[in-house]
C-alpha cells in the first residue's frame, strides 16, 4: 500500500512538473512587418498584450520577441501613421501588414474631467503630437504649442533666459487677463513654466465654449489640458536625454562708427540753426577718441545644457514613474548675470488595489533660479544703452586715468576728468550709461520653489464598471524669493544727497531690495461618471463638484548705504538704519465653489450630442452676483457613416460640427466690489468706492466646424469658423472730482468681439522607405470693440487708444505723408497759420481735416498690435535610421511701435544712430522718407506712423536631424534599446520688415527688447 502511494505521489509530481514546464515555457515569435505595398517597416513597436514586453523591427522589418510565460499570447503592432493591429500568436512565425492611418480617430483625447475618442468630439479641440514636440528642445512647455494648433498664438515675451511666454487662444477677449487656464493632471494653474517638457504625455487645447464650458468661470480665454507620463507594468524602462548648445544674437542693425557719428553730429548742429562755431569741427580733429562697437562688446555666445533621466516600470498592481531634469541657460549678454536654471523632480505612482479600486499620486518639485536682466528696455536698460552709447567712448578707462579704480574700471560720463563734478566731461556727447558696466553690476536674483501635484482615488460600481467615482486633491504650493542688490558705480556728477557726496551717479546710494512671498492653492474635485453602450446607443454622463482655495502673502524690505557690498553683507540687517527705511507686507485670498455636469450621446457613431453646465460661486463678487452659470451645447453629424456615402471610397471621414455656449472670467482684483480705505495722516479716507453690482465677464461663443479625411485619412482637413463675444468687461471708471481724490471704480460695461477662420491640414505618406508627414495650420482673426461705458468712451494709452469700432489698443497718432522739401511747400501746405516751426527736411504729416494746421485733430488710427493671421508648418520625415523635423512659424498683419528707432535715429540728443540715417534728408530732393538730423525737433517728437512698423514675420523656428542605432544595438544584445544622436537648430532664419531686434514680442512698444537668439544644439537620447 505504501509502495502504491509512493508511485502515485511520483506520478503527481511528474505531472505537475511537466504541466508547470509547459505552462511556463517561453515561446519565441519571429516575423516581418510590411506596409500596404509590401515594403518592410523598420521601427514598428511589437508588444505582448497586457505586458511591457516589447521589441521593434529592424531595418528589414524583421522582429524577434520572446513571449513572457503565463501572459497573453497576443501581439500588438504599432507604428506612427498606421492603424495598430493586435493578433494572436499561434505558432513561431507571425507576419503582419499594416495599413496607413494618418488620423487615428480611435485616439482618446483628454478633456479634463473626462476623455473622449477623437471621432466623437463635437467641439473645437486641438492636440499636439508630443513625440514631435519634444524635438523642439525648449525649456518652457508653452513654447511647444507654437505653430502647432490653429488659432493659438504663442509669443516669447523676450529672448532673455527665464522670461515668460504668452499664449492667446482666439484673440484678445478682454481688457484684463487674457491668459488661458491650464489643467495639469486635474489641477488648475495659471502657469506651466515649472513643468519639464519631457514629462508631458499629452497636450490638448479646448478652444470653443462646448469644449471648455465644463471649466466655467475660468475658461473664457480657453483651456489647455496637460497630462503627464505614467508608469508601465512588467518592465523597467530607463531613458536618458542630454543636449548642449550655443546661442548667438542675429539681426543686429549696423551702428555708425566714430567718423560717421561725428559727421552726423556736425550736420545735426548745422541743421539746428545754432549760431557760432560748430563744436564738432574740433571734435573731429581729436586723436583720443575710441571707435567702440557697443553691440559687439555687449553680446557674446550664450550656452545651454539639459539633462533628463526617467525610469518607469512596475507590476500589474502598481506602476511607477520617476523623472529628474536639469536645465541651464546662460544668455547672450556679456558676463553671467542673465542666467536661468531649473531643477525638476517628478514621482508618479498608480496602484490597482482591486479590479475596481485604484489610487495614485503625482508629485512634482521644481526650483527655478533666474538672474534677471532688464530685458524690455526698462531701467536700467542694458540693451537700450548699447544703442544709445556714442562710439567715441571706450568701454574701460585707462589705468592711468585718475578716476580709474579696479572695482569701477568702466567709462561713464564722456571723457570724465579730474573728478570735476560740474564741467568735468565733454558736453558734446550724450551722457548715456555704459551697457557693459550695467551688465557687470546687474544683480537681480529671482528664485521660485514649487510643489505641485495631486492624489486621487477611483472606484468603479455596477456589474460592468459603468459607474466610476473619482476624488482628486490637488496642491500648488509656491515660495518666491527675489533679491536685488544695487551696486553704486559710475562717475560723480555732483548730484544726490549730501550723505552720498563723492559717489558715482548710478545707484546712488547703493541698496538692497528683497521680497519673499508664498502662495498656496488647494483644489478638491469629485466626479461621478457613467458610461454605457447598448445596441447602437452610447451614453456618458458626468456630474461633479469642485472647491478651490487660494491664499497669498508677501513681505518686502529695502535698505540703503551699505558700508560693505560683498555677497556676505548683502542682507537687510547690514544696511544703513538712519534713512531710507522701507518695509511692506500684503496678503490676499479667494475661493471658488463649483457644481457641474456633462452629457455625451452617440447614436450609431453617426449622430453626436454634447451638453455641459457649470455653476460657479466666486468670492471675488458680492453675494448678490456670486453665482454664475455657464451652459454649452454641441452636435456632430458623421456624414461618412451614412449609407449614401459607402460608395464614395475617396472620403474616409466626413463630420460636421456645431457648438454654442457661454464661458466666464473671474480673473479680476480680489476685492474689486468692496470700498477700500487708506490712512491719511491721523485719519482714514476712502481710497476707492466699491461696486456691489459687479458680475462675471461672460464670453458667448459660436463655432461651426468640418472634419474631412480622404484616401484612408492620409489627407485630413479640419476647418472651424467662430464668433466670440465677450460682454460685461470690467472697466475702471473715474468719478467726478467733487466725490474726492479716489481711484476709479470698476463697472461692467465693455464688449469685445473676436471672429475668425481656422484651418488645419495634414498629409502623411508612409508607403515607401522614405516616410513623411506635412502638417500645416492657419488662422485669421478680427478683433473689434463693440461697447464702452458712456463715461469712458475712449481708453487712452501712451501710443494707443481703445474705442468702439476699432480693435483693442490700436495705435493712434499722426500719419506721415513725406518730407517737406522747401519753405514754399511748407507755406502752401500749412496755409492755416501765418507762422510755422516746421523747417525743410522735417516730417510732413497728413492734414486730415484740411484746415492747413497740423494739430490733435489730425490724429488717426495708424496700426494694430493684434495679428490678423497666424500660421505654422510642420515637416517630419524618416529614412531607415535617419529622421528630420522642421517647424516654420509666423504671423501676419501685426504692427509694433518701435520706440528704440525713435530715440536713436530721430532724437534731438547726440545718441548714436543706425546707418539708416546716412540716407537722411540733407537738401531738396535728397529724401522723402527720412527727415534731417537735427538737435531741434524735426517732427519726430510726435507719436506717428514713422515709428509704426510691420512686425509680420516668417521664421524657421526649429530644424532637427537625428540618427538612431536601435536596429544595430538589438543585434548586439547589449541591453540598450536605442541610442539616437541629433543636432538641432533654432531660429535659423527670419523674414521680416521690422527693423527692431526681434519682431516676435508681446509688447506693443519696443524700447529695446532682449532678442531671441539663433541656437545650435547637439544631443543624445539613450533608452534602456
DADA-V597151 format. One record per helix or strand. SS is the DSSP state (2 for helix, 1 for strand). FROM is the first residue (numbers start at 1). TO is the last residue. Records with the same first field share a line. If there is no record, write none. Layout:
SS: FROM-TO ; FROM-TO
This chain:
2: 2-24 ; 118-120 ; 130-136 ; 141-145 ; 197-199 ; 209-218 ; 258-271 ; 279-283 ; 294-298 ; 382-388 ; 435-441 ; 498-500 ; 567-569 ; 572-574 ; 623-625 ; 639-641 ; 643-645 ; 737-739 ; 823-829 ; 856-858 ; 899-905 ; 915-919 ; 945-947 ; 966-972
1: 28-34 ; 40-40 ; 45-48 ; 54-56 ; 62-66 ; 74-78 ; 82-82 ; 85-88 ; 93-93 ; 96-97 ; 100-100 ; 108-110 ; 115-117 ; 125-127 ; 152-156 ; 165-169 ; 181-184 ; 187-189 ; 200-206 ; 223-228 ; 237-249 ; 255-255 ; 299-299 ; 302-314 ; 318-330 ; 333-333 ; 339-352 ; 357-371 ; 396-396 ; 405-405 ; 408-408 ; 410-410 ; 444-461 ; 467-486 ; 489-489 ; 506-506 ; 511-534 ; 537-560 ; 582-603 ; 607-618 ; 627-638 ; 651-665 ; 676-680 ; 683-688 ; 697-710 ; 715-733 ; 743-743 ; 745-765 ; 770-780 ; 782-787 ; 795-796 ; 800-802 ; 810-814 ; 816-819 ; 843-845 ; 860-863 ; 869-879 ; 882-892 ; 895-898 ; 914-914 ; 944-944 ; 948-950 ; 953-964 ; 978-992 ; 1005-1006 ; 1013-1023
